[in-house]
Amino acid sequence: MDIVKRKKYSDLIELGIVFAFLFMIITIYVPSMIWEEEAEAAHIARFNIQTVHDIEYFHKILTDDYEPNSLWAMNVVNAVRDSVLADSTYLGERNFELIGDSVSVNIPEGFDVEYDTTFGFLKTRRDTLMDTIHTVVVYSEELSRNDTSFVTKNDLSLVMLDEGFIADLGYETKQRSEVVSYYDSYRPDSSHFYCPLINEKIVVNIKDDGDVLRVSSPIEGIYSKGRYLLFSFKTRNHGYIEDGSRSWDQ
């Protein structure tokens, strides 16, 4: 009988150890997962706040005014970008119809480049290039003799026009790699104008007679939502951009 009791007691201890171990794993990894989720939500929210601010910035450039309705500002800015993409000479003072309303804008040169770099992610890639290298003989007045040099196929025609050009001795093809930087651009849409947690529009306030723009998160107080029974996802307002300064950089 004592042996049976001791075995049951031993089994309970082992079961308790297993549950304690599982609880320890949960208390370590679940909070870590929640913190990552909170950080990702903050990143998306601030990215959206920045996007709304940048749309308002471009609307100000085009119309000389900020727009309280940020979604309308987005439609105007995107419409201008589409027009410049279709016709690179579409610059200066222009008037067009947009969703039944007349819009007047003044489009500066380089608007398309600034748009694409603002709404884009700087990336790099490695390209493999083939170069054709010619060996040429040119008379050098500085050396007072013939001089051998190497030029690319693209530059060969200019070298051959030189009065000192004597001969093209042939060419060889060489392969090289080059790191190229480029912008992977995106087009702002309505999904960028809402808080990812509460699905409310990002707040746009225009102050000081239209001179100061403030774009802020719509979250008031603390946002909290339960996770895995024992834990909760918690975050506060994700900040604002006022007069070009970001609160999360301070």
C-alpha positions in Angstrom: 0.0 0.0 0.0 2.8 2.4 0.9 4.5 1.5 -2.4 1.3 2.5 -4.3 1.0 5.7 -2.5 4.6 6.6 -3.1 4.2 5.9 -6.8 1.1 8.1 -7.0 3.0 10.8 -5.1 5.9 10.4 -7.4 3.6 10.6 -10.5 2.0 13.8 -9.1 5.5 15.4 -8.6 6.5 14.5 -12.1 3.3 15.9 -13.5 3.8 19.1 -11.4 7.3 19.4 -12.8 6.0 19.1 -16.4 3.3 21.7 -15.8 5.8 24.0 -14.1 8.1 23.7 -17.1 5.3 24.4 -19.6 4.2 27.4 -17.6 7.8 28.7 -17.5 8.1 28.3 -21.3 4.7 30.1 -21.7 5.7 33.0 -19.4 9.0 33.5 -21.4 7.9 33.1 -25.0 4.3 34.4 -25.0 5.2 37.9 -23.6 8.1 38.0 -26.2 5.6 37.3 -29.0 3.3 40.0 -27.7 6.1 42.5 -27.5 7.0 41.7 -31.1 3.3 42.2 -32.1 3.2 45.5 -30.3 6.4 46.7 -32.0 5.1 45.6 -35.4 1.8 47.5 -34.8 3.7 50.6 -33.8 5.8 50.4 -36.9 2.8 50.1 -39.2 0.9 52.9 -37.4 3.9 55.2 -37.6 4.5 54.3 -41.2 0.9 55.2 -42.0 1.2 58.5 -40.0 4.3 59.3 -42.1 2.5 58.5 -45.3 -0.4 60.8 -44.5 2.0 63.6 -43.6 3.9 63.1 -46.9 0.6 63.2 -48.9 -0.3 66.5 -47.2 3.3 67.8 -47.9 2.8 67.1 -51.7 -0.7 68.6 -51.6 0.8 71.7 -50.1 3.4 71.8 -52.9 0.7 71.4 -55.6 -2.0 73.7 -54.2 -0.2 75.9 -51.6 -2.6 74.5 -49.0 -2.9 71.6 -46.6 -6.1 69.6 -47.0 -8.2 68.6 -43.9 -9.6 65.6 -45.9 -6.4 63.6 -46.2 -8.1 61.0 -48.5 -9.0 63.7 -51.0 -5.4 65.0 -50.8 -4.2 61.5 -51.7 -6.5 61.4 -54.7 -5.2 64.7 -55.9 -1.5 63.8 -55.4 -1.9 60.4 -57.0 -3.8 61.8 -60.0 -1.0 64.3 -60.6 1.6 61.6 -60.4 -0.3 59.5 -62.9 -0.5 62.5 -65.3 3.2 63.2 -65.1 4.0 59.5 -65.6 1.9 59.6 -68.8 3.4 62.9 -70.0 6.7 64.2 -68.6 5.9 67.7 -69.9 2.7 67.9 -67.7 4.2 70.6 -65.5 3.3 74.1 -64.3 -0.2 75.4 -63.7 -2.8 72.8 -64.6 -6.5 72.3 -64.2 -8.3 68.9 -64.2 -11.5 67.2 -63.2 -11.4 64.7 -60.3 -14.4 62.8 -59.1 -16.7 65.6 -60.4 -14.7 68.5 -58.9 -12.3 71.0 -60.6 -8.8 70.9 -59.2 -6.1 73.6 -59.9 -2.4 72.7 -59.2 1.0 74.0 -60.0 3.3 71.1 -60.7 7.1 71.7 -60.2 9.8 70.1 -62.2 11.1 67.0 -60.5 7.8 66.2 -58.8 7.7 62.7 -60.1 11.2 61.9 -58.8 10.4 63.3 -55.3 7.2 61.3 -55.2 8.8 58.1 -56.2 11.7 58.5 -53.7 9.3 59.6 -50.9 6.9 56.7 -51.4 9.5 54.1 -51.9 12.1 51.9 -50.2 15.7 52.3 -51.1 17.1 48.9 -52.2 20.2 47.5 -53.9 20.7 44.8 -56.4 23.8 43.3 -58.1 23.7 43.3 -61.9 26.0 41.3 -64.2 27.2 43.5 -67.1 29.2 42.6 -70.2 31.7 45.2 -71.3 33.4 45.3 -74.7 36.9 46.8 -74.3 38.9 48.0 -77.4 42.7 48.4 -77.5 43.5 51.5 -79.5 46.7 53.3 -80.6 46.6 57.1 -80.3 49.5 59.5 -81.0 50.2 61.4 -77.7 51.6 64.9 -78.1 52.7 65.0 -74.5 54.7 61.8 -74.9 55.7 62.6 -78.5 55.0 58.9 -79.4 52.2 56.5 -80.0 50.4 55.4 -76.9 48.2 52.3 -76.3 45.1 52.7 -74.2 41.8 50.8 -73.5 38.4 52.2 -74.2 34.8 50.9 -74.0 32.7 50.3 -77.0 30.6 53.3 -76.2 33.6 55.6 -76.2 35.3 54.2 -79.3 33.5 56.5 -81.7 34.8 59.6 -79.9 38.4 58.3 -79.8 38.3 57.5 -83.5 37.4 61.1 -84.2 40.5 62.3 -82.5 43.2 63.6 -84.9 45.8 61.4 -83.1 43.9 58.2 -83.6 46.0 55.6 -85.4 44.4 52.1 -85.1 42.0 49.9 -83.3 43.9 46.7 -82.4 40.8 44.7 -81.5 38.6 44.0 -78.5 37.7 41.6 -75.8 34.6 41.1 -73.8 34.7 41.2 -70.0 32.1 40.4 -67.5 31.7 42.5 -64.3 29.2 42.9 -61.5 27.8 46.2 -60.4 25.8 47.1 -57.3 22.8 49.3 -58.3 20.7 51.4 -55.9 17.0 51.9 -56.8 13.7 52.8 -55.2 11.0 50.2 -54.9 8.0 52.6 -55.0 4.5 52.0 -53.7 1.3 53.9 -54.4 -0.4 55.3 -51.3 -4.0 54.1 -50.9 -6.8 54.3 -48.3 -5.3 51.5 -46.2 -2.4 53.8 -45.2 -4.8 56.4 -43.7 -6.2 54.3 -40.8 -4.8 53.1 -37.5 -4.1 49.3 -37.9 -5.4 48.6 -34.4 -8.7 50.5 -34.0 -9.3 51.0 -37.8 -10.0 54.8 -37.3 -8.7 57.5 -39.6 -5.4 59.1 -38.7 -6.1 62.6 -37.4 -5.1 65.6 -39.5 -5.1 69.0 -37.8 -4.2 72.2 -39.5 -3.1 75.1 -37.2 -1.8 78.6 -37.3 -4.0 79.8 -40.2 -2.9 76.8 -42.3 0.8 77.1 -41.7 1.3 74.2 -39.3 0.3 70.6 -40.0 -0.1 67.9 -37.3 -0.8 64.3 -38.2 -1.4 62.0 -35.2 -2.6 58.6 -34.1 -6.4 58.3 -33.3 -5.7 56.1 -30.2 -6.8 57.8 -26.9 -5.5 56.5 -23.6 -4.4 52.8 -23.5 -5.4 50.2 -26.1 -5.7 46.8 -24.6 -6.8 43.4 -26.0 -6.5 40.0 -24.3 -4.1 37.4 -25.6 -3.9 33.7 -24.6 -6.2 34.1 -21.5 -3.5 35.2 -19.1 -1.8 37.9 -21.1 -2.8 41.1 -22.9 -1.7 43.3 -25.9 -1.2 46.8 -24.6 -0.1 50.0 -26.3 -0.6 53.8 -26.1 -1.0 56.4 -28.8 1.6 55.9 -31.5 2.6 59.5 -31.7 2.4 62.4 -34.2 4.2 64.5 -36.7 3.9 68.2 -36.2 5.6 70.8 -38.4 7.8 68.1 -39.8 9.0 66.8 -36.4 8.2 63.2 -35.4 7.4 62.6 -31.7 9.0 59.1 -31.7 12.4 60.6 -32.7 12.5 62.9 -29.7 
